[in-house]
Amino acid sequence: MQTRKRFFSGDVMLDASLYYRQKQKAMPLRGARAALASLVERPFYLATLHRAENTDDPARLAAIVKALNEFDTLHAVLPLHPRTRKILSQEGLGFAAHIHVIDPVGYFDMLALEDRCQFVVTDSGGVQKEAYFFGKPCITLRDSTEWVELVQHGWNMLVGANTEKILAALQSMPRYGEAVQLYGDGHAGKFIVQTLLNIFSEEG
C-alpha cells in the first residue's frame, strides 16, 4: 500500500513578494515613480477601494469615505481605480486633502507603497496578505475575509463599511499582530521543486 505524505511548503505568493520587493528598490525613480517618491517622504498609510460590494452600494461607499476623511492625523495614499473614481463622482463624494488620490499603480509601485507605509486599509484580497508579508497591520473594509488566519493572529481587523468601526481601527494603528510564520519562509518554490524531485527519485 502506498504511503501518503503531506508537506508544508509555504506560499509562493510570499516568495514573489519578497523577491520583487528587492527588485523594486533598485528601480530608478523616474517619471511616475519620482512623483510617487515625493508622496512617501512623510509617514502615510496605504488605502485601496475597488470591491463591488463597497463601490456599488452608495451607503457603504459613503460610510467608508466619511471615516477616511475624518481620520486626518495621518496622510494616506490611495491609488484609485477609474471605476471607483467614476462612482464617487456620480454619488457626489470626494476625499479630503490629507488623502492623496493617485492613478492606479503597477505591481512594483504597489510593493513600494506597501513596503513604506505605516499600515494598510483595503478591500482587496491579495493586498491583505502582502501587508502581512511586509509586517504591516491591515484594516479590511469587508464583512469577511479569505485569510481568517490573519484575523486570528491579530494582523487583520475586519471593519466592514461601518464608519465608527473604521475610525476606531484607524485610531488604534499601527497595532501589530503575533510574531507567527503563517505562509512559510519565502522559499516555497524551492521546497516544492526539491520535494517533488525527492519523491520521483524514491519512486524511480
C-alpha positions as CSV (number, residue, x, y, z in Angstrom):
1,M,0.0,0.0,0.0
2,Q,1.4,3.4,-1.0
3,T,2.1,5.8,1.9
4,R,0.7,9.3,1.6
5,K,2.7,12.2,2.8
6,R,1.9,15.8,3.5
7,F,4.3,18.7,3.3
8,F,4.0,22.3,4.3
9,S,5.7,24.3,1.6
10,G,4.6,27.8,2.4
11,D,3.1,30.2,-0.1
12,V,4.7,31.1,-3.4
13,M,3.0,34.5,-3.2
14,L,5.3,35.3,-0.3
15,D,8.3,34.2,-2.5
16,A,7.2,36.6,-5.2
17,S,6.6,39.5,-2.9
18,L,10.0,39.2,-1.2
19,Y,11.8,38.7,-4.5
20,Y,10.2,41.6,-6.3
21,R,10.4,43.8,-3.2
22,Q,14.1,43.8,-3.6
23,K,13.8,44.4,-7.4
24,Q,11.6,47.5,-7.0
25,K,14.1,49.0,-4.5
26,A,16.7,49.0,-7.3
27,M,14.5,50.6,-9.9
28,P,15.2,54.3,-10.7
29,L,12.8,56.9,-9.5
30,R,11.8,58.5,-12.9
31,G,8.5,59.7,-14.2
32,A,5.6,58.3,-12.2
33,R,7.9,56.7,-9.7
34,A,9.5,60.1,-9.0
35,A,6.1,61.6,-8.3
36,L,5.3,58.6,-6.1
37,A,8.6,59.1,-4.1
38,S,7.5,62.6,-3.1
39,L,4.3,61.3,-1.6
40,V,6.1,58.8,0.7
41,E,8.7,61.1,2.1
42,R,6.5,61.6,5.2
43,P,4.5,58.9,7.2
44,F,1.4,57.7,5.5
45,Y,-1.0,54.7,5.3
46,L,-1.9,53.0,2.1
47,A,-5.6,52.6,1.1
48,T,-7.3,50.8,-1.8
49,L,-11.0,50.8,-2.6
50,H,-12.4,48.9,-5.5
51,R,-14.6,45.9,-4.5
52,A,-18.1,45.9,-5.9
53,E,-19.7,45.2,-2.6
54,N,-18.4,48.7,-1.5
55,T,-18.4,50.7,-4.7
56,D,-21.8,49.6,-5.9
57,D,-23.5,50.3,-2.6
58,P,-23.9,54.0,-2.0
59,A,-24.4,53.7,1.7
60,R,-21.3,51.6,2.2
61,L,-19.2,53.8,0.0
62,A,-20.3,57.0,1.8
63,A,-19.6,55.4,5.2
64,I,-16.1,54.5,4.1
65,V,-15.3,57.9,2.6
66,K,-16.7,59.6,5.7
67,A,-14.4,57.5,8.0
68,L,-11.3,58.1,5.9
69,N,-12.0,61.8,5.7
70,E,-12.5,62.2,9.4
71,F,-9.2,60.5,10.3
72,D,-6.9,63.3,9.5
73,T,-3.9,62.7,11.8
74,L,-2.0,60.8,9.1
75,H,-1.7,61.2,5.4
76,A,-3.0,58.5,3.1
77,V,-2.0,57.4,-0.4
78,L,-5.0,56.0,-2.4
79,P,-4.4,54.5,-5.9
80,L,-7.9,54.8,-7.2
81,H,-9.4,52.6,-9.9
82,P,-11.2,54.6,-12.7
83,R,-14.4,52.8,-12.0
84,T,-14.3,53.8,-8.3
85,R,-13.4,57.3,-9.3
86,K,-16.4,57.5,-11.6
87,I,-18.9,56.2,-9.0
88,L,-17.5,58.6,-6.4
89,S,-18.2,61.5,-8.8
90,Q,-21.7,60.2,-9.6
91,E,-22.5,60.0,-5.8
92,G,-21.1,63.4,-5.1
93,L,-18.4,62.0,-2.8
94,G,-14.8,63.2,-2.5
95,F,-11.8,62.8,-0.3
96,A,-10.2,65.4,2.0
97,A,-6.8,66.9,1.3
98,H,-4.9,64.5,3.6
99,I,-5.9,61.6,1.3
100,H,-3.7,61.7,-1.8
101,V,-5.7,60.1,-4.6
102,I,-3.4,58.9,-7.4
103,D,-3.9,56.9,-10.6
104,P,-3.7,53.1,-10.3
105,V,-0.1,51.8,-9.9
106,G,1.7,48.8,-11.3
107,Y,2.9,45.8,-9.2
108,F,6.3,47.2,-8.5
109,D,5.0,50.6,-7.3
110,M,2.3,48.8,-5.2
111,L,5.0,46.8,-3.5
112,A,6.9,50.1,-2.9
113,L,3.9,51.6,-1.2
114,E,3.3,48.5,0.9
115,D,6.9,48.5,1.9
116,R,7.0,52.1,3.0
117,C,3.5,52.6,4.6
118,Q,2.6,52.6,8.3
119,F,-0.3,50.3,7.7
120,V,-2.9,49.3,5.1
121,V,-6.6,49.9,4.6
122,T,-8.1,47.8,1.8
123,D,-11.0,45.8,0.5
124,S,-8.6,43.8,-1.7
125,G,-7.9,40.1,-1.2
126,G,-4.2,40.0,-2.2
127,V,-3.2,43.3,-0.5
128,Q,-4.2,41.8,2.9
129,K,-1.6,39.1,2.5
130,E,1.0,41.4,1.1
131,A,0.6,43.7,4.1
132,Y,1.4,40.8,6.4
133,F,4.3,39.8,4.3
134,F,5.8,43.3,4.9
135,G,4.9,43.3,8.6
136,K,2.2,45.9,8.2
137,P,-1.1,45.8,10.1
138,C,-4.2,45.8,7.9
139,I,-7.7,47.1,8.2
140,T,-10.1,45.3,5.9
141,L,-13.2,47.1,4.6
142,R,-15.2,43.9,4.2
143,D,-17.5,41.8,6.3
144,S,-15.5,38.7,5.8
145,T,-12.1,37.6,4.5
146,E,-10.5,34.6,2.9
147,W,-7.5,35.0,5.2
148,V,-9.1,34.2,8.6
149,E,-5.7,33.3,10.0
150,L,-4.6,36.9,9.7
151,V,-7.6,38.0,11.8
152,Q,-7.0,35.2,14.3
153,H,-3.4,36.3,14.8
154,G,-4.1,40.0,15.1
155,W,-2.7,41.2,11.8
156,N,-6.0,42.0,10.2
157,M,-9.1,43.9,11.5
158,L,-12.4,43.3,9.8
159,V,-14.5,46.5,10.0
160,G,-16.9,46.2,7.1
161,A,-18.2,49.6,5.9
162,N,-19.1,50.8,9.4
163,T,-17.8,54.4,10.0
164,E,-17.4,54.0,13.7
165,K,-15.6,50.7,13.4
166,I,-13.3,52.0,10.7
167,L,-12.4,55.1,12.7
168,A,-11.8,53.0,15.9
169,A,-9.4,50.8,13.9
170,L,-7.6,53.7,12.3
171,Q,-7.1,55.3,15.7
172,S,-5.6,52.1,17.1
173,M,-3.0,51.9,14.3
174,P,-0.3,50.6,14.0
175,R,-1.4,47.6,16.0
176,Y,0.8,44.6,15.3
177,G,-0.2,41.0,15.4
178,E,1.6,38.0,16.8
179,A,5.1,37.0,15.6
180,V,4.0,34.0,13.7
181,Q,5.1,32.5,10.3
182,L,1.8,31.7,8.6
183,Y,3.0,31.3,5.0
184,G,6.4,29.8,5.2
185,D,9.9,31.4,5.0
186,G,9.8,32.8,1.4
187,H,11.3,29.7,-0.2
188,A,8.2,27.7,-1.0
189,G,9.0,27.3,-4.7
190,K,12.4,25.8,-4.0
191,F,10.9,23.5,-1.4
192,I,8.2,22.3,-3.7
193,V,10.7,21.5,-6.5
194,Q,13.1,19.7,-4.2
195,T,10.3,17.7,-2.6
196,L,9.0,16.6,-6.0
197,L,12.5,15.6,-7.1
198,N,13.0,13.6,-4.0
199,I,9.7,11.8,-4.4
200,F,10.4,11.0,-8.1
201,S,13.9,9.8,-7.1
202,E,12.4,7.5,-4.4
203,E,9.9,6.1,-6.8
204,G,12.4,5.6,-9.6
